[in-house]
Amino acid sequence: MPLPITQSLPEGPGFAHVDPAQRLPLANVTMLAVEDSRFASEALRLLCQRSGARLRRVETLAAARRHLAVYRPDVVLVDLGLPDGNGLDLIRDLTRPGALDALVLAISGDPGQWSAAVRAGAAGFIEKPLETLAEFQQIILSHLKVQPRSPLPEEGAPIRPDRQALRDDLIHAASLIEEGGVGAKTYVADFVQGLARSSHDPDLQGAAVAARLSPDGMDGLSRLLALRISRTQDPFAVAKSQKA
């Protein structure tokens, strides 16, 4: 069971007797994210934490089905590119009559997937990267058809996920390329393309697109991933070197 999420309130007159649950627009909303990217998941975690929602995450279609056999979230966010298949298949299963009483939304870094997601039964489509608190809350509330308990925040600064999560995703993609395997080329290219959009890296995004077209493109993506990994510091390694 996930730990309860707490929200600190500013000190000063007028806040001493405010119930925090009444100030969080998504308080008591439970969500399941079917998302293979740690970087994207970290962004969702921050958005949910600051909105009052409770979030669980799984990485594969198989894990999502096992989880949903015993867990009934209010919202299911389904990434369309997953290691063991297409998220559209899960959306179809979850939205057939009598299957699950939950809001099902598709999420992807490829805006061209919007039509397919809606045809599969998704109530809506969220394009990565989703970075601002106001946008996230407005999307969820509009689909849940409920009024916020308090005014939504201003657009504000974008959410900045932990860079370690980005490094982990880069290493994961590089490992998949090295291992090879049937279907790995398309999955890795799509995974990296979504990661590149989320991290605002147009060069990496271009390399991912090229990787789908030729073996040379995949070699180029492998080299660029190695470069990005070398430039993305490991905070644990840095901490160890400082202690030494």
RAHU-V887448 format. One record per residue. RES is the residue in one small letter. SS is DSSP state (H for helix, E for strand, - for the rest). PSI is psi as a letter, one per 20 degrees, with the letter a starting at -180 (NA if undefined). D_FIRST is the distance of its C-alpha to the first C-alpha in Angstrom with 2 decimals. Layout:
# RAHU-V887448
res: {RES | RES}
ss: {SS | SS}
psi: {PSI | PSI}
d_first: {D_FIRST | D_FIRST}
This chain:
# RAHU-V887448
res: {m | p | l | p | i | t | q | s | l | p | e | g | p | g | f | a | h | v | d | p | a | q | r | l | p | l | a | n | v | t | m | l | a | v | e | d | s | r | f | a | s | e | a | l | r | l | l | c | q | r | s | g | a | r | l | r | r | v | e | t | l | a | a | a | r | r | h | l | a | v | y | r | p | d | v | v | l | v | d | l | g | l | p | d | g | n | g | l | d | l | i | r | d | l | t | r | p | g | a | l | d | a | l | v | l | a | i | s | g | d | p | g | q | w | s | a | a | v | r | a | g | a | a | g | f | i | e | k | p | l | e | t | l | a | e | f | q | q | i | i | l | s | h | l | k | v | q | p | r | s | p | l | p | e | e | g | a | p | i | r | p | d | r | q | a | l | r | d | d | l | i | h | a | a | s | l | i | e | e | g | g | v | g | a | k | t | y | v | a | d | f | v | q | g | l | a | r | s | s | h | d | p | d | l | q | g | a | a | v | a | a | r | l | s | p | d | g | m | d | g | l | s | r | l | l | a | l | r | i | s | r | t | q | d | p | f | a | v | a | k | s | q | k | a}
ss: {- | - | - | - | - | - | - | - | - | - | - | - | - | - | - | - | - | - | - | H | H | H | H | - | - | - | - | - | - | E | E | E | E | E | - | - | - | H | H | H | H | H | H | H | H | H | H | H | H | H | H | - | - | E | E | E | E | E | - | - | H | H | H | H | H | H | H | H | - | - | - | - | - | - | E | E | E | E | E | - | E | E | - | - | E | E | H | H | H | H | H | H | H | H | H | - | - | - | - | - | - | - | E | E | E | E | E | E | - | - | H | H | H | H | H | H | H | H | H | H | - | - | - | E | E | E | E | - | - | - | - | - | H | H | H | H | H | H | H | H | H | H | H | H | - | - | - | - | - | - | - | - | - | - | - | - | - | - | - | - | - | - | H | H | H | H | H | H | H | H | H | H | H | H | H | H | H | H | H | - | - | - | - | H | H | H | H | H | H | H | H | H | H | H | H | H | H | H | - | - | - | H | H | H | H | H | H | H | H | H | H | - | - | - | H | H | H | H | H | H | H | H | H | H | H | H | H | H | H | H | H | - | - | - | H | H | H | H | H | H | H | H | H | -}
psi: {p | q | q | q | p | q | p | q | q | q | q | r | p | i | i | h | k | p | o | h | h | i | i | o | h | k | p | j | p | p | q | p | p | n | p | i | p | h | g | h | h | h | g | h | g | g | g | g | g | i | i | i | q | p | p | q | p | q | i | r | g | g | h | g | h | g | g | i | h | i | p | n | r | h | p | p | o | o | q | h | o | q | h | k | a | p | h | h | g | g | g | g | g | h | j | q | p | j | g | p | m | q | p | o | p | q | p | q | i | o | h | i | i | g | g | h | g | h | h | i | i | q | i | r | p | p | p | q | q | o | i | q | g | g | g | g | g | g | g | g | h | h | h | i | l | q | q | q | i | r | p | q | r | r | g | a | q | q | p | n | q | p | h | h | h | g | g | g | h | g | g | g | g | h | h | h | g | h | h | b | q | p | i | h | g | g | g | g | g | g | g | h | g | h | g | g | g | h | j | l | n | h | g | h | g | h | h | h | g | h | h | i | h | q | h | h | h | h | g | h | g | g | g | h | g | h | g | h | g | h | i | o | q | o | h | h | h | g | g | g | h | h | h | NA}
d_first: {0.00 | 3.81 | 6.55 | 8.95 | 11.87 | 15.20 | 18.62 | 21.79 | 24.95 | 28.48 | 30.52 | 33.76 | 35.34 | 33.48 | 29.90 | 29.68 | 28.69 | 26.77 | 23.39 | 21.16 | 19.48 | 23.02 | 23.69 | 20.87 | 22.02 | 18.69 | 16.81 | 14.48 | 14.89 | 12.01 | 13.06 | 12.87 | 15.29 | 17.18 | 18.86 | 20.42 | 21.62 | 19.73 | 22.16 | 21.55 | 17.75 | 18.22 | 20.47 | 18.01 | 15.34 | 18.10 | 19.29 | 16.04 | 15.48 | 19.09 | 18.96 | 16.06 | 14.10 | 10.40 | 10.54 | 9.19 | 12.05 | 13.89 | 17.46 | 19.40 | 20.50 | 19.72 | 16.06 | 15.87 | 17.59 | 15.41 | 12.23 | 14.21 | 15.40 | 12.31 | 10.69 | 13.10 | 12.94 | 15.93 | 17.05 | 17.24 | 19.00 | 20.86 | 22.80 | 26.07 | 26.76 | 24.33 | 25.10 | 25.41 | 27.10 | 27.60 | 24.91 | 27.58 | 27.17 | 23.52 | 24.62 | 27.38 | 25.17 | 22.67 | 25.55 | 27.87 | 28.63 | 26.07 | 23.50 | 20.72 | 20.89 | 19.49 | 21.22 | 21.80 | 23.19 | 24.71 | 24.59 | 27.21 | 29.59 | 32.46 | 33.73 | 35.91 | 32.96 | 32.71 | 35.12 | 33.60 | 30.09 | 31.53 | 33.63 | 30.63 | 29.11 | 26.98 | 27.32 | 27.90 | 28.05 | 26.69 | 28.85 | 27.60 | 27.69 | 25.92 | 26.35 | 27.00 | 24.78 | 27.37 | 27.66 | 23.97 | 23.61 | 26.89 | 26.03 | 22.80 | 24.48 | 27.64 | 26.02 | 23.97 | 27.36 | 26.26 | 27.89 | 26.14 | 25.62 | 27.53 | 29.81 | 28.30 | 28.87 | 31.92 | 31.75 | 31.47 | 30.85 | 28.76 | 25.31 | 25.84 | 23.05 | 23.11 | 26.13 | 24.48 | 22.38 | 25.78 | 27.31 | 24.65 | 25.37 | 29.09 | 28.94 | 26.98 | 29.66 | 32.46 | 31.16 | 31.06 | 34.64 | 35.79 | 34.35 | 35.87 | 35.39 | 35.98 | 34.43 | 33.25 | 35.86 | 34.78 | 31.04 | 31.56 | 34.02 | 31.72 | 28.74 | 30.98 | 32.61 | 29.37 | 28.45 | 31.98 | 31.75 | 28.53 | 30.15 | 33.55 | 35.42 | 38.30 | 39.87 | 36.78 | 36.46 | 40.11 | 39.73 | 36.90 | 39.17 | 42.05 | 39.98 | 39.82 | 43.61 | 44.92 | 44.30 | 45.79 | 43.21 | 40.40 | 42.22 | 42.44 | 38.74 | 38.07 | 40.41 | 38.92 | 35.38 | 36.76 | 38.39 | 35.30 | 33.29 | 36.10 | 36.11 | 32.37 | 32.01 | 29.32 | 28.20 | 27.44 | 30.95 | 32.45 | 30.89 | 32.30 | 35.72 | 35.88 | 35.23 | 37.93}
